[in-house]
Amino acid sequence: SEPLPVAETFTFDDKSSGLLLKDVARLDTMVTVVDGANLFSNLESLETTKSTGQAAYDGDERHMAQLLVDQIEFANVILVNKCDLLSPEQVSEIKAVISRMNSEAGVFETTRSQISLSAVLNTKRFTMDGAEKHEMWLKEARIGEHKPETVEFGIRNFIYKRHKPFHPGRFAKLVNTPGALSNVLRAKGYAWIASHEGYEFVAIFEAVGFLRNLRQGQPWWAAVEKDLWPDGLWEDLEPLWTAPHGDRAQEIVLIGRFEEPSEIEAQLDACLLTDNEMGLEKWNFEG
């Protein structure tokens, strides 16, 4: 079962009684079991719910790697299972990856999913407020990068920030080229694309293993009339604001097995508009 829809069920009301499910039952803990022996191969898999015979409805072709990441990121407790098949170094590497994706979950090593019930029952780890902030996975990118943690087992994360837009053609070529952005296990963030739509709307970029996805998000605040801004917004935006383009920028969190971010940064930097392209009166790029 997918964790987010389960949690959302507790906000639905019974039309006949007017009660919410959360009024009569408490969602205590969201638990995800990770197949430790196959985690990395699963993250790099291109299989879908349809190809694995797990489609929930006609036309369901969601990628299994994305569903796995969704479960990890939303969980309160994560069981790294099949640890009997792994070396201590492999277990530590897996836990390092999971901690980068979800730093707030309790992570336990298990064999045959054996775990003390106190670790998964009556923990009171789940909160509806926390669940409703699930899409704030990138809040660190908007507020500011914290002091880097000790890097273990080659698993690193960094935030790619630039104040130039991506050329739509060069960026599309990068994300669709096999082997590009190699060793990136997870990426998610705000992208600025040099197009008419890209100047008005945030582009949400996501990567899980070999999967890449780019979709339209909310409008940039610079594209919204200031009298429509919520009270206090400018205090949050001011550190991010650069004239003349306002809050438009690249802010992408990347997690993966790379020694230094410079190789990944160079690939992304090559997609940015050049100074000459930035100076053009109109951005009519193909992509």
N, C-alpha and C positions, 0 to 999 in steps of 0.2 A: 504494500500500500504506500502511496506517495504521502510524505509527511505534511506538506503544506495544505492539501485539501482536507486531510484529517483534522488539522487544527482549525481550519476555516469552518468546519462543520459545527464547532462549538459556538459560533457566532450566529448561526441560523435560528430563527424563531419559529415556534410552532404556531401556525396561524389560528388554530382553534383555541389554544390556551394562552397564547401570548408569551410563553416561556422560552427562554434561551436554553440550549442544552447545557451551557456552562452554569446555569442556575441550579441544576439538579445533579450534575456530574462534574468532576474535576479532571482535567487533562494534566497528568502528573509529570510524565517524562517522555520525550521523543527519543527512541533508541534506534540506532542504525548499526547493523552488523556488516563489517567490511571483510571481504574475502582477501585476507592478507597475502596469500600465496599468488593471487592473480590481480592484485590491485593495479599495478602498472600496465599490464596487458589489457585490462578492462578500460583503463583511462585512454588507451591508444586505439581502442576498438572502434570500428565503423559500423558495427552491428546496430540494428534498430529493433524496436519492439516487434515489428512485423517479421523481420528475418529470424528472430529467435522464438517466434510463436507466442509472444507475450502481449500482443496488441489488445488494448482494452476496448477498442471500438473500431468500426470500419474506417479505414484511412489513417489509423494510428501508426505513424512511422517515426516516433520519437527515438532519438539516439540513446542507447544504453549508457554511454559514457556520461552524457549530460544528466540523466536521471541519477546516476551514481553520485555525481558531484552535488546535485540538489539535495540528496539525502544526507551527505556529509555536512554540508553547510548549514542545514536546518536542524541537525540533531542536537540534543542536550547531552546524550551519552553515546559514545561510539565504541563498539567492541571490535578490536582487531583480531579476527579469528584465524584459525589454522596456524597459530604461532609455533606449533610443534614441527611444522614443515619449514620453518624459517630460522636463519641464524640470528643471534642477538643484533648483529649489525643491520640485517635486513629489517628486523622489527623496528629498530631505532629510526631507520630511514623512512619507513612507512609512517611512523608516528610524527616525524618531522614534517612530512607532507601534509598530514591531516591537521596538525597544529597551525600550519600556514593558512589552510582553508577555513578552519573554525577554531579559533584560539580559546573559546569559552566553553567548549564541550569537555566533559570528563572522558578520558580515553583509557580503555582497559585492554590488556592482553588476555586472550582466551584461547583455549583449545576445545573444540567441539561446543563452543559457545557457553561453556560452564563459567558461571559468574555468581558471586554472592547476590542474593535477591535485594539486599540493602543498597546495592549499587545501581539498581534499575527500578526499584519500587519505592514509592513514597519519598522520592528525593526532593520533590517540589522545585525541580530545576526549570520546568516549563512555566513561562509567563506569557500571557496574551500580549502584553506590551512588547516583550522581546520578539515575539513572532511577527507582530505587525511592523517591526523595524527590519525585517529580513532583507528587504531591498536596499537597506542602508549598508550593505556589505562594503561599499566603497567610501564610507564616511571618512575614513582615514585619508583618502586621496583628496577630498574636498577641504578638509580641515588642516591637514599638514602631516607629513610623514614623521612618525615617531623615531626615536633613536633606534638604530638597527639592533636586532637581537643577535645573540651569538649564533653564527652560522654552523650548522651541524650537518654532517653526512651529505654535503654538496647540495642541499636544498636551500635555495635562496629566494627571496622576494624583493622586489623593488617597484617603485612607482615611476612610470614614464610620464614626464610632464614637459610639454612644449607649448609655445604660444603661436604656432603656425599651423595652418590646416594641412591635411593630407591631400595630395593630388589623387582624385578618385581612380584614375587608371593605374597609377603606380601602387596604390594601396590595395586595390582589387587583385592585382597581379601577385603581390606579396602573400596575401592571405589565401590565395588559391593555388600557390606553388607548392607541390610536395617537397617536404624537407625544410621549407622556410620556417623561421621561428622554432627551429629544432630545440628540443629539450624543454620547451615551455609546456608545463602540465596543465596550467590553469591561467587564464587571463580574463579580466573583465574591467570595463571602464568606459569613460566618456570619450568619444572621438569627434573631432571637428573635420568635416569633409568640405573641400573647396567646390561647392555647388550652390545653386539657389536654395535648395532644400536644406543643405548642410549649414547655410548661414542662418537659417531660421530655427532649425531643430537640432538637438543633440543626437548624435548617432551612438547607439549602445553597441560596443564591440565585446564579444565573448569568444573564448577559445577553451576547449577541453580536449587535451591530446591533439589529435589531427583534425578535430572539428572546428570550424570557424563560423561565426554568425555575426551579422551586422544588421541592426534594425533601428527604425526611427524611434526616438525617445521624446521627451518633453521639449518645449521650446527653450532656447537659451534665454536667460533672464534679460540679456541685452536686447532681445527681440520683443520683449513685453513692455507695454507702456508702464512707466514707473508708478502711475497712480493706481495700477492694478497689483503692485507688489504687496506682499504681506508686511505688516508692521515688523520692524527690526531686521528685515532681510538684508539691508545694506551693510549692517555690521558684520554679517557673515560673508557677504560678497566682496567687500572692500579689499581684503588681502588677495583675492583672486582676480581682481579687475585690472585690465591693462587696456589703455586707449590705443587705437580707436575701436577695438573689437569686443570690449567688455569682458564677459566671463567665458567667451569662446576659447577653448584650449583642448589639448590632449591630456587626459589623466587616466592612465591605464595601469592597473595593478597586475603584475606578472609573477607567477610562482613557477619554479622549475629547477632542473638540474643544470645549472650553468655556473662556471667559476666566477665570472664577472659579468655585469649587465652590459658591458660595452658592445659585445657582438650583437645582442638583441637590439640595443639602442641604435646601432649603425644601420641595421636593416630597416627600422622604423624611420630613422632620420632621412634615409634615402627616398622615402615616400612623401616627405614634406615639400611644400612649394619652395622653389628657389626665391631669392630676393627679387630677381627679374619677374618671376611669375606673380609674386605678391604685389608688384607694382602695376600690373595690368589693370586697365579700367574695368574690364569684365572678366569673370572667371568662367569661361565656356570650355571647360576641359572635358574630354571624353573619358568614360570609365565604366 
